């Protein structure tokens, strides 16, 4: 059943509504929440929601619990293809857990957290931004390592365990974990695009997790064995110059030391300002797609043994 969980009046006799699609059958004591659309340019989650809801409805007899799908936490952003909330120039994923007596974004955030609270687990789906392409991955704060067994069920290529940063305290995943709802943040693809291969991979993982929870009674595929960031070191390669980035021969995935990732060129002078090479053997799980770069821009992320 599709229903509004919170509505907010807009200035000219209109409303913004955050919707939840609830599919339930059998044991109502089990509940999973699938959230996406926090940033309006992250569209992979829209495809995943479509496929997930369609399959659940067609196979309702195999559902044994509650599946809550929140397809558009930031509907204004999706409608306008804007990463943040239009007019406010605000990243929705920086206002959680919100405030029930606050401004529009804070009120909406508080209402979302309240509605999701009580779930046994939450999956927070994201795409990358329009600049960097990402392998399907789960990102877990270092103080939430207890989530790793859940993350391994999600059929991702990589689990990135990173140190907590102050800004992350304002995200949905952090806020839900703080109130006892185990929440996994997934990242994949690139902004303003839908990578069906990645989406189908993650969708398979979601069904695998639901099967493990007893919410889904059909046989599922064995998930990939993901790499853990604790198995090596993550090197972030930044541009040393401003210019135009041209891809080299190296592709996402396994790379060898010295593989050519790309060049930063000066088109006006017809010269290469910087050639970027893999610094060691490893796995390149992030790679720049947007060609315009400034000094300090992220070019790639590689995990491996720096020795």
N, C-alpha and C positions, 0 to 999 in steps of 0.2 A: 504494500500500500504506500503510495506516494503522499507525503504530507509535509506541511510547513512546520519547522521546529522554531523558527523565529522570523518575524517580519518587522521591517522598519519603514516608516513613512518617509517618502522623498518630498522635496519642496513643492512640486507641481502635481499634486493629486495622483502620485504613483507610489509603488511600494517595491522594496527589495525583499525577496523571500529566500531563506536558506531551506532547502528541501532535504528530506530523508526518505529513501525507498527502503521499506522494511519488508523482508521476506521471512516468514516464520512457519515452522511446522514441527510437530513432535515436542521435544524437550525444550521448553521456554527458559530453562535455567542456564542454558549455554548461549553466549552472545559474542559475536565478533563485529567490529566496526571497520568499515573501509572508507577512508576519507581521501578526497582529492579536490583539485581546483582551488587550492589556497592562493596560488599565483595564477593570474589569468592567462599567462603564456605557456603554461604547462599542460599540454593536451593529451599526453599518453594516457593519463588517468581516465579521460573521457571514453576512450576506446575500451579500456579495461572494464570500466563500469558497465558499458553497453553489453559486452560479451558475458560478464559475470551475471548480471541481472537476467539476461536472456536465457542462459543455461540453467540458472536456478528456477526460473519460472517454468521452463520446459520439463524440469525433473524435480518438481516440488516434493514428490514422494521420497526422494533421497535426502531431503533436508531434515535435519534433526536438531533444530535450535533456531536462533534468531540471527539473521544476517542484516545488519544495518549499513546501507550504502549512502554516503553523503557525496554526491557527484560534483557539487559546485559550492564550495565554502565561500568563494569570492565570485558570485555570479556577474557582478558589474564588470569585474576584470576580464572574465571570459567573454562576455558580450562585446567588449570593446577591444579585445586582444591586448590587454594591458597587464603587465606583471603585477602591479600594485592595485590599490583601490582607486579608481578614477576620481579626479577632483581633489582627493586628499593626498596624493603622491605618497602613499603609505603602504608598506609591505605588510600584508595581512598576517604573515607568519612572524611578526615581531610585536604583536599586541596581546598574546596569550599570557596568562589565563583570562585576561580581560577584567572587566569591572561592571557589575550589573547596573550601577548608577552612572556609568561613564558615557563618553561620546559614542557615536554610532558604532565604530569599529570595536571599541572595548565592550559595548553591550552585546554585540553579535558574538564576539569571541567568548564571553562569559556564558552565553546561552548554548554555544556549541559544546563547550567543556562540560556543562551541566548535563546535556543530553547524552553525551558519550560516556559519562561516568557510570560505573557499574558494569561496563563491558569486560569480558574476560581477556580480550586483547584488541588492539587497534593497529591497523596498517595505514600509514600515512604516505600516500603515493605522490611522488614529485617527478617532474622532468628536470633536466638541467636548464640553464638559461640559453639564450640564443648564441652564445659565444663558444661554449665548450660541449663536446659530445662525451657522454659518460657510459661506460659499461653498466648493466644492471647491478646495483649494489645496495647493501644495507649499511646505513651509517649509525653507529652506536657510540654514545659517550662512554668514556673510560669507566665511569662509576656505574654503568648499567650493563656490565658484562654478563649478568644473569640472563640477558636477552639472547645471547648467542645461540643456545639450542633452538629457539624459535626461528632466528634468522637463518639457520642452516636448512630449514624446511622450505624456504621461499624460492629456491631454484635460481638464486643470483650467482653471478660470477665472482663477487668480491664482498667481503665484510670489512668495512673500514672502522676500526676502533680508534677514536681520536680523543685528545684531551678536551675537557669541557671549556668552552669560552663563554664569557659573560653574556654575549648577545644571544646565545642559544637558549638562555633561560626564558626568552620570550616566545619560543616556538611552541607549536601545539604538542609535538612529541615530548618535549621536556616537561611541559605543564601536566600532561596526562600521566607520565611516569611518576611525577611528584605526588599525584593523588592515588597512586596504586593501580593504574590501568597500564599494563605492559604495552608499550607502543614502539613500533619499528618504523623508522623513516626510510623509505626506498627512493632511490634516485636512478634515472635512466635516460638515455636518449639526449635530445636537444630541444630547446624551447621552440614553440610555434610549429612543431612537427609531430607526427605520429609515426613511431617506429614499430610496425606491426610484429616484427620478429621479437623484439624486446618485450612488447606487451604480452604476446602469447606465452613467452617464457615466464613472466611474472604471474600471469593468470594461472598457469599450471601450478606455480608455487603456492598461490593463495588457496587453491583447491586442496593441495597437499596438506597445508596447515589446517584447514577446516576438517580434513579427514582425520588428522592426528587428534584434533579436539573432539571428534565425535559429532561434528555438526554436518558433515558430508559423508554419505554412506557408499559412494561409488569408489571403485579402484582408481588410484592416481599414479602418475609417473614417479619414478624415483628421482628426487631432485639432484641437481649438480652438486658436486662437492666444492664449495666456494673457497677461494683463497682467503686467508685471514691476514690483516695488515700486521699482526704480531709475528708473522712468519718471515718478515723482511722489513726493510725500511722504505718509507714513501718519500720520493724525491719530487719536489714541485719545481718544474723548469719555468723560469720567468724570462720574458723578453728583456734584453739589455738595450734595445733600440726601439724607436717608433718607426712604423713603416707598414708594408703590406706582407702578410704571412702567406707563403706558398708552400703547400704540402710537399714533402719528400717521398721517398719510397716506403718508409716505415709505416706500418698500419697498426691500428689498435690490436692489442693482444701481445703475444710474445715478441720481444725485441732483443737484439744482441748489442753489446757495447759497440758504439761507433755507427750504428744504423742511422741513416739520414732521416730525421724527423721533418725538416723543412728549412726554408730560408726566409729571412726578413729582408725585403728589398726596398730600395728607394726608386720608385718608377720614374721620377723626374730625371734622375741621373743615370739610370740604367745600370745600377750597381747593387751588389749584395752587401748589406750592412752586417749581417750575422747569419751564420749557418748553425743549425741546432742539431745535435747528435745525441743519441742515447748514451748516458754516462756510464751505464753498466748493464749487464744482462738482467732482464726482468719482464714484467708485464705492464704495458702501457694501458691504463684503464681510463684515462681522460686525455682528450686531444682537442686542440682548438679547431673550430670550424669557421668562425668569423674571421675574414682576412685582415681587417683593420686592427692594428695593434699599437699600443702605446708602451713606453718603457715601463716595465714591471708587470705587464699583462701575463696571465698564465698561458703557457703554450701547451704543456703536457704534465701529467702525473704518472710516475712509474714506480712500481713496487718491486724490489729485488734486494739482492745482497750487494752492498756497496764495496765490500772488500775486494 
